[in-house]
Amino acid sequence: MGNAATLPFSIVSEESIRCLVDGFYDKVRQDSELGPIFEEALGQDWGPHLTKMYDFWSSLMLTSGRYKGNPLAVHQRLDTLQIGHFERWLGLFEQTCHELFGPEVAEAFLIRAHRIAGNFKLALFYRPDRPWPPEVAR
């Protein structure tokens, strides 16, 4: 991570959200674990998904209200999704945040990303009749 003077963005804006989403999904596409999951779901047409993610993060970070959708329902349809994929997703997202933002802004994104990942892990994988592995209880 560079110092704050060399980072591209010092605030959350529509432009910085687009750069974050684009940079993150560039990493996802190249990732040996996550890339195939997204490619199976999206094919080669990533445009609508990226637009939806711009709206999602704009709604979360700037309260724009543009996102309309149910992200959990989308993830419930992904047969190949495993609980460990969320840690991989968070790692790439964290890396991208730190490439673009100083610590305070990156942390604002990461707090939300960790909350989302935690909620998804519980909703998609938790079963009362099975022990919850300690490595995913974060």
N, C-alpha and C positions, 0 to 999 in steps of 0.2 A: 504494500500500500504506500502511495506517495504522500507527501505532506499536503496539508489543506490548500496551499497555494497552487499546487499542480493538479488538483482534482478538478474534473470537468464541471461539477455542480456543487453549489453551496446551499441550495434550497430545493425543496420539492416543487416541481412545476410540471405542466403537461409535457414539456420538452424533456425534462429529466426522467419522467416516468416512461416515455417512449424509448429513451436510450437504455434505461434499465431493462425493460421488457425485451427489447431487441437483443441486447447483449446477453441477457440470461438465456433466451431461447436459442441464440447461436451456440451457446455452450451445451444446452440440452440436446440439440440436433447432433452434436459431435460426441455425445456421451454414449458409451457402449451399452449402458443399462437403460437409461431413460430415453435415448433417441428412438429405439425401436418401438417403445410403448406409444410415444407421441406420433410416430410415423404411421403406426397401425390405426390410431384413432383419427388422425388428420389427413393422411395421405401426403400429397405434395403441396396442397393448398393451405398454407399456414396463415394467409392473410386474414380470414375471418377470426381465427383464434387470437392472433396478435391484437386485432382491433378490440376484441372482447376483453383481453387482458389489459390493454390501455384503459378501457372503461372501468374495469374492476379495480385497478390500483388507483385510478383517479377518484373513484368513489370512496375508497378506503382512506386515502391520504389527503385528498383535497375536498372531500364531501361533495363531489360534483353530482352524485346521484345518477350518473349515466349508466352504470352497470345494471342490467336486468338479466337475471338468470339464477340457476340453482347449481353451483359448482359441485356440491356433494353428489347430486343425482348423476352428473356427468361422470364423476369418478367411480360411482357404483357400477357403471357399465363396462369398466375396464377390467377384463378378466385376468390380464397378466400383471396387474398392479399388486405389489407386495409391500408389506409394512416398511421394509428397509429402504424402499425407493424414496420415502419421504425424507430420510436423512441425507440421501444423495441430492435430492431436490434442494433441501435447505443449504447444503454445502455449496452448490453452484450459485444459489441465490445470494448467499452471504458473500461469496467471492466477488460477484458482480456489484453488489452494493458497495463494498469497500473499494472497488476500482473507480467508482463514480462519485462517492460522497464522503464527506468527513464523518467522524465517529457518531456525532449526534444524529445526523440525518439517516445514516446507515442503520443505526439502532432503532429509529422510529419504524423503518421498513421491517427490520428483522423481528421486532416484537410482534408485529402483526403476522408475519410469515410463520413464526413459531407457533402462534396461537392457532392459525389456520391448520398447520400440519398436525398439531396435537388433536384438534377437533376431528379432523379427517381420520386420523389413526383410530381414535375411539369409535367413531361412527362406522368405519368400514371393517375393523378387525377385532374389536373387543367383544368377547363372549363371556358372560358370567360363569359359565361352566368350565372355562379354561383359565389357567393362571396367566396373568399379564407379564410377559418377559420384562425383567428389570431394565434391559438396555433400551426398551422402547417406552418406558414409563415417564420419560422426560416431558 
